[in-house]
Amino acid sequence: MATRKALVEKTTYSRFTLREVKAYLPSGYTATEQPNGDVLIEGEDNAGWGLDTYVIPRLASGLIFAKEIEA
């Protein structure tokens, strides 16, 4: 399977920590903080845990908004 990526952009209005983002991720997905404060999420879909079907909507439930980016 191909690795999928999403970006959570740090803005004036977004207040989240790397730890908070990681708490929403299923196994198979990781998150790393970028130098500018954005958080990069990477992983592979597995057993129904898809980036667009689970990860992004779950983050949004905690008011953390991510957008899929090209790998």
BAFI-3210 file (N, C-alpha, C; in Angstrom, 3 decimals, decimal comma, padded with zeros to 6 digits):
// residues 71
n [1|2|3|4|5|6|7|8|9|10|11|12|13|14|15|16|17|18|19|20|21|22|23|24|25|26|27|28|29|30|31|32|33|34|35|36|37|38|39|40|41|42|43|44|45|46|47|48|49|50|51|52|53|54|55|56|57|58|59|60|61|62|63|64|65|66|67|68|69|70|71]
n.u [000,832|000,312|001,882|000,068|-000,499|-001,163|-001,761|-001,754|-002,320|-000,733|-002,241|-003,195|-005,552|-005,731|-005,276|-003,465|-001,591|001,253|001,077|-001,705|-002,694|-001,545|-002,966|-005,385|-004,872|-004,945|-003,251|-000,532|-000,416|001,487|002,666|004,421|006,016|006,559|009,138|007,865|005,690|003,465|001,777|002,679|001,091|001,442|000,925|-000,466|-003,456|-005,496|-007,459|-009,962|-009,254|-008,885|-007,306|-008,975|-011,449|-011,461|-009,247|-008,966|-011,715|-011,956|-010,000|-011,169|-013,383|-012,330|-011,840|-009,540|-008,128|-007,346|-005,716|-005,497|-002,462|-000,422|001,632]
n.v [-001,195|002,293|005,085|007,526|011,026|013,818|017,221|019,271|022,460|025,034|027,779|031,168|030,801|028,133|025,812|023,445|020,594|018,557|016,191|016,053|015,728|013,231|011,616|011,170|009,462|006,301|003,088|002,612|005,075|008,062|011,109|014,123|017,069|019,960|022,361|024,896|024,682|023,358|020,160|017,082|014,285|010,855|007,678|004,374|003,133|000,741|-002,031|-000,621|001,731|004,448|007,318|009,373|008,400|007,879|009,012|011,874|012,775|012,055|013,642|016,133|016,016|016,795|019,406|019,787|020,402|018,817|018,391|016,330|015,659|015,391|012,550]
n.w [000,000|-000,526|001,040|002,747|003,154|005,283|006,226|009,046|009,521|011,299|012,593|013,464|014,802|015,421|017,951|019,035|020,079|019,260|020,642|021,137|018,517|017,867|019,635|018,403|016,319|014,612|014,959|012,744|011,667|011,904|013,430|012,933|014,041|012,170|011,297|011,095|012,744|011,770|011,507|010,265|009,040|008,514|006,984|006,424|004,988|006,609|007,264|007,340|008,563|007,255|005,725|004,664|005,402|008,108|009,713|009,106|009,509|012,250|013,520|012,957|014,608|016,982|016,527|015,032|012,087|009,120|005,944|003,130|001,457|-001,487|-001,844]
ca.u [000,000|001,027|001,818|-000,768|-000,057|-002,068|-001,112|-002,532|-001,616|-000,770|-002,670|-003,450|-006,755|-005,651|-004,527|-003,314|-000,213|001,582|000,531|-003,147|-002,899|-001,206|-004,007|-006,487|-004,429|-004,906|-001,934|-000,237|-000,259|002,356|002,621|005,653|005,902|007,444|009,772|006,958|004,600|002,485|001,960|002,576|000,573|001,779|000,576|-001,118|-004,800|-005,502|-008,642|-010,991|-008,702|-008,408|-007,021|-010,153|-012,665|-011,379|-008,278|-009,334|-012,947|-011,732|-009,320|-012,141|-014,266|-011,638|-011,560|-008,217|-008,468|-006,251|-005,967|-004,615|-001,503|000,164|002,826]
ca.v [000,000|003,567|005,961|008,710|012,134|014,945|018,316|020,101|023,736|025,868|029,147|031,992|030,337|026,720|025,558|022,013|020,161|017,309|015,118|015,979|015,136|011,808|010,917|010,860|008,598|004,849|002,506|002,685|006,486|008,815|012,556|014,821|018,516|020,595|023,560|026,048|024,401|022,459|018,754|016,182|012,958|009,877|006,311|003,542|002,659|-000,667|-002,572|000,391|002,945|005,218|008,729|010,194|007,830|007,813|009,897|013,283|013,065|011,944|014,872|017,221|015,931|017,520|020,736|019,787|020,238|018,329|018,252|015,357|016,207|014,372|011,908]
ca.w [000,000|-000,600|002,206|002,551|003,996|005,526|006,927|009,955|009,501|012,498|012,280|014,637|015,489|015,781|019,180|019,230|020,274|018,581|021,487|020,898|017,191|017,961|020,391|017,500|015,221|014,818|014,678|011,321|011,325|012,793|013,254|013,275|013,971|011,209|011,871|011,140|013,671|011,163|011,847|009,126|009,377|007,485|007,313|005,410|005,310|006,967|007,949|007,545|009,145|006,111|005,965|004,382|005,988|009,566|010,365|008,961|010,251|013,701|013,924|012,890|015,774|018,038|015,975|014,437|010,681|008,286|004,510|002,488|000,503|-002,361|-001,252]
c.u [000,869|000,852|000,983|-000,331|-001,153|-001,307|-002,129|-001,751|-001,820|-001,144|-002,865|-004,596|-006,694|-004,768|-004,515|-001,845|000,010|000,996|-000,980|-003,441|-002,641|-002,284|-005,187|-006,130|-004,499|-003,488|-001,740|-000,088|000,630|002,210|003,953|005,439|006,964|008,042|008,844|005,761|003,490|002,777|001,707|002,155|000,899|001,351|-000,069|-002,491|-004,740|-006,787|-009,690|-010,504|-008,063|-008,196|-008,275|-011,429|-012,635|-010,493|-008,704|-010,655|-012,770|-011,000|-010,304|-013,106|-013,654|-011,232|-010,103|-008,426|-007,243|-006,692|-004,977|-003,711|-000,940|001,456|004,077]
c.v [001,248|004,357|007,179|009,767|013,182|015,980|019,041|021,407|024,505|027,276|029,912|031,437|028,880|026,545|024,064|021,722|018,882|016,136|014,939|015,342|013,636|010,999|010,496|009,830|007,121|004,326|002,484|004,107|007,153|010,300|013,144|016,318|019,066|021,858|024,777|025,834|023,541|021,024|017,909|014,809|012,038|008,489|005,595|003,120|001,166|-000,997|-001,506|001,685|003,771|006,681|009,574|009,670|007,767|008,904|011,364|013,604|012,989|013,172|016,041|017,195|016,632|018,922|020,882|019,451|019,914|018,257|017,228|016,083|015,074|013,846|012,249]
c.w [000,000|000,693|001,853|003,551|004,129|006,330|007,791|010,069|010,800|012,065|013,586|015,472|015,928|017,004|019,433|019,454|019,478|019,354|021,263|019,546|017,247|018,684|019,508|016,429|015,572|014,584|013,167|010,822|012,364|012,498|013,695|013,111|013,032|011,834|011,992|012,068|013,098|011,615|010,603|009,626|008,216|007,939|006,151|005,907|005,594|007,705|008,275|008,162|008,027|006,453|005,779|005,029|007,507|010,169|010,293|009,669|011,777|014,228|013,960|014,068|016,983|017,610|015,530|012,968|009,852|006,839|003,953|001,495|-000,313|-001,748|-001,995]
res [m|a|t|r|k|a|l|v|e|k|t|t|y|s|r|f|t|l|r|e|v|k|a|y|l|p|s|g|y|t|a|t|e|q|p|n|g|d|v|l|i|e|g|e|d|n|a|g|w|g|l|d|t|y|v|i|p|r|l|a|s|g|l|i|f|a|k|e|i|e|a]
***
